[in-house]
Amino acid sequence: MASILAKGSAVSLDLHHRAVVADAHNDLLMAVAARPPKQWGGFFRERWLPQLREGGVDIQVLPVFIDDQYRPEGALRQTLRMVECGHVLAEANADQVALCVDGADIDRALGEDKIALVLALESAPGIDASVELFSTLFRLGVRIASIAHWGRTPLADGSREDATGSRLTAPGVEALREMERLGMLFDISHLGASGVAHVLELATRPLIATHSSARALRDHHRNLTDDQIRGVAGTGGVVCVNFVPDFLTDDESKVSVDRVVDHIEHIVSVAGIDHVGLGPDFLREVIADLTPPCCENADDEDPLFDFPGLEGPADLPVVTEAMIRRGLAEEDVLKILGGNLRRLMSTHMG
């Protein structure tokens, strides 16, 4: 697949090079869309494409996340603007990437040594309670969506509102049904615990957690409990491990690629090897790129984003190296790196 930066042993580099590497969550679209439209294609090509190629990324999910400054009145407009940005950057770099809406598109892109891009909605504030708009966004190429972030939405509560004990609202249930009808993957990352339980009761198609780690190893509301992990696996879905340091450990001194592998191994032990992937959530560069109010309180030394040696897509080969060093079988590493996510997208998306 794509060429990669020379990091790690020859064995791990060879394996990484042969793998389909899938990243289920990178907010780079926020950074690109912050530029004037005429710069979108060039900025992506100059700033992000080299990193994706160096990291060997073959499938990249592009979440559409709407900053607070656009909510609520401008949320739909900014959603459409970011979706358009995804289309424009793909068209401007058609020799290197392809926007994909189903498994056949992904297979075609990979066969042409292009990076397969997949659009996703993160919390979907532009939709609000107008569930029929999921169909509109599906027509525009969106294939994954979540219905909550940190707080409350008309569809559900985010994980920071766990104390409410709230389940999906009536429009939230309708949203799940509509997404299943369309062939849009339902993302439980950020959803509150009671909401996750509700989704697991209702889901008839595989679920995805695009960027969530294991609560058994780090007791943070953004992580999934073992029961939730088993539930996602039971639908045939995939849990993609988040690399944000604060979700990996409460001890800054223990932030390391080995801690990432700890979470990977734990989720494998709970869900099974066919239900684990990667959702790194590389944030430092995106946040540094954005203007206030998004980042006015961001601190360059904030441990939430500071992960030396694993700061962006170009560093992904070190994860492969760490998994091999830990003794994971080659077949298992290939599944974790992207085989599982590719299978889910090929069989249940679009």
N, C-alpha and C positions, 0 to 999 in steps of 0.2 A: 504494500500500500504506500501511503505517502512517505517521503523521506523524513528522517528524524535526526534530532540532535544527538551527537555522540556522547551519551550519558549512560553509565552502567557497564556491565560486562558484555562481552561479545555474544554470550548466550542470550542474555535478556534483550539486547538490541535486536538480535535476529528474530526472537519471538515477537517482540513489539512490532517489528517491521512486517511480520507475516499476519499479525492480528488485524481484525476489524476493530478499530478503537472508536468507541462511541461515548460522547460526553452529553449527558442528559440535561445539563443546565449551565449555560454561560451567558451572562447578561451583556455580552459585547454589543448587542443591538442597541442598547441604551446609549452607549458611547458613540456609535456611528450615527444614530438618529439625532444626537445633539448637534451635529454639524449641519450646515446648509445643505439642502438636497443635492446640489450639484457636486458636493464633495463626498457623498456617501460611498460611491463605488471606489474611488481612489483611496479614501481613508481606510476602508476595509482592506484593500489590496496592500497598502503600505504598512498598516499597523497590525492587523489581525491575521491576515492570511499567512504570513511567514511563521507566526507562532503556532498556528494550527498545523502547518506542514511540519515544522520542527518537532512537534509533539506527536506526530503520526495520527492526528485526528482524521477519521474517515466519515463519521456521522456526527453532526453538531446540531443539537437542539438550541433554537434561538428563542428564549422566552420574551414575551412582550410584557414588560413591567412598567406600570404607570406611577411616576413620582407623585407625592402628595400635592405638589404645586398645580397639578392638572385635575385634581379631584375636588368635587364631583363633576363640575360643569364641563370641563374639558377632557374628561377621561375617554369618551368615545372618539373624539377627534384625534387625541394622541395615540390611541390604539390603532386607528386606521393609518395614521402617519407612520407608525413603527412597522406595521404590516407592509405598507408601501415601501418603506426603507429596505425591508428584507427582500422584496421582489427586485428593487432597483440594484442593490448590491450584488444580487445573484446574476442579474442580466448583464451588469457591467463587468463581471468576472466569470462569464460563462465558460471560459477555457479552464477554470479551476474549480468551480463549485456549481451545484445545481440545487434549486429549491424542489424538494420532493414531497409528494402527497400520498404515496403508497409504496408497498414493497417493491413493485416493478421499477418505480423511479429510483429507489435506493440502489437496487441491483445494477441498473443502467449507469448510475453515477459512479459507483465503485468500479464497474467494469471499464470505465473510461478514465480511471484514476482521478476522479473529481471528488470533492468533499460534498457529501449529502447534507443539505441543510433542511431542518424541519422547524416550522413555526409553532410556537406554543403561547398560550395565554397564562399569565401568572395572576391569579385572583380575579381576573376578568371584571375590573371595575367599570369598563366601558359598556358592559352588558347590563349591569345593575340587575333588575328583576325582569328585564325584557328577554326572556329565555329564547324567543324566536331568533334573536341575533346570533346565537351560536351557529345557526344554519348559514347566516350571512358570512360570518367569519370562516366557516368551513369552506364556503365557495371561494373565499380569498386565499385558501391554502393552509389555514390553521388546523393542526391535527392533534394537539394535546392541550388540555386546559385544567387549571385548578380554579376553585371558586372562593377561596379566602386567602388572606395573607396573615399579618399579625393580629388584626382586629376583626371587627364585625362587618359583614356585608349583607345585602338583602338575601343572599343564598345560604350563608352559613357563618359560623364563627371561626376565626383563626386560633391557632394553638395558644396564643397569649391570653385568650379568653376562656381557657379550660374551666375556670371556676364557675362559669355560667352553667356548665353541664348541658349545653344546648345541642340539639341535633340539626339536621338540615331543615330549612324552612320549606314550605310548600313549593315555592319557585326553585329551591335548591334540589328537591326531589325531581321536579320537572326537568331541571338542567341535566341531572344524571341520566334520566331516561332519553333526553334528546341527544346527548353526546353518544350514548350507546347506539341509538338509531342511526346516527350519522357515520359512526366509525371513528369518532374522536376519542383518544385515550383520556380517561379521567385520572387526574393527578391528585393524590392525597397529601402531598407535601404542603405544610403550613396549616392543614385543616385541624381543627380542634379534636380532642380525643373522642368526645361523644359524636361528633360529626363523622369521624372515621368509622366508629362502630356502626353508625347508621348506614353509611355507604356500604360497608361489608355485609350488612343485612340485605341490601337491595340490589347490589351489583350482579349483573348477569354476564358481564364481559370482563376480561382481565384489567386490573388496575395497575397504575404505575406510581411510584414515589420518586419523582425526578431528582430530589436532592435532600435525603434524610438519612441520618445515621442511627446508631443503636442506643436506645435509652438505658439499656442494661449496663453500658460502659460509661455513659455520660448522662446524668439525670437532668436533661434539659427538655423543656416542652416542645422544642422543634424536632426532637428525635422520636423514633418509633419504639414502642414496647415490643417485647417478644410476641405477644398475642397479636398485635397489629401486623407485625412482620409475617407471622404465620398466616394471617388473614389475607394479605396481599398475595402471598405465594399460593394460597388455596384458590384464588381466582385465576391462577396462571400468570400472574403479573410479575413485575420486577421492582426491587428496591435498589435505588441507585445511591451510593454512599457519598455524603457531603464532606468536603475537605475543610470547611470553615473551622479554624482552631477551637473556637468557643463551643462548637458542637461535638468536638472530639474529646476534650478533657477540660477540667476546671483548673488544671495546673499548667501554667504557661511554660514551665521548664520541660514538660513532657510532650510538647508539640513536636511531632516528627512524622516522617512517612511511615514509620513502624506503627504509630498509633492509628493511621489510616488503615493499615493492614489488620490491626486488631479488630476494627469495626467490620471490615470485610469478612474476616474469618468468623466473627460472631454471627453475622447475618447469614452466612453460608450454613453455619451449624444449626440455625433456627429454621431457615427457609428452604435450604437445599441449594445445591450449586447452580441450578437452572434459573434462579430467581434473584440474582445479584448483579448489579452493574455499577457504573460510576456516574456521579452527578456532582463534580467538583465544586461548582459555585465560586469560581475564581472572581473575587470582588475588588482586590486592591487597585488594579489598573483602571477598572471601570469607574470606581468612585473617585479616583484621582483625576479622571478625565472630565467628570461632570461638574457643573457649576452649582452654587447654592440655589435652593435650600437643601438639595439632596445631601450635600457633603459638608455643609457649613460647620457641623459638629464633629466631623471625622478627624481623627488624630493619626498622624503618620506612624505613630508607635502603637496604635491600638492593637492589642493582641488578637482581636476578633479577625483581623485581616492579615496579620504578620505571620507568614509561614515561610521562613528562609528555606530555599531549595525546592519549594513546591508552590510557586507564586503565580503560575499561569500555564496555559496549554503546552508550552514548550518543555515543561518539566515532567510531563506525564510518563516518559520512559523510566523515571526513578521509581514510580509505583510498580511497574512491571519488575524492575530489578528487586524491589523489596519483597514482592510476592514470591519470586523465585528463591530468594535468599531464605525466606520463611519455610520453603519446602512445598509450596503448592504445586500440584501437577500441571504440566503444560496445558493439557486439555481444559483444566479448570481455569487457568489464567486466561486462556482465549475466550472462554465464556464470560468471565467477569469484565474483561476489557471492552467487550462490545458484542460478543456473540449472542448473549441473551437479549440485549436490547434490540439488536437487528432482527432476531426471530420474532419478538413481540411486535415490532413495527411492521414486519413483512406479513404477519398473519392476522393482525387485528387493527390496523390503521388504514383509514381511507375507505 
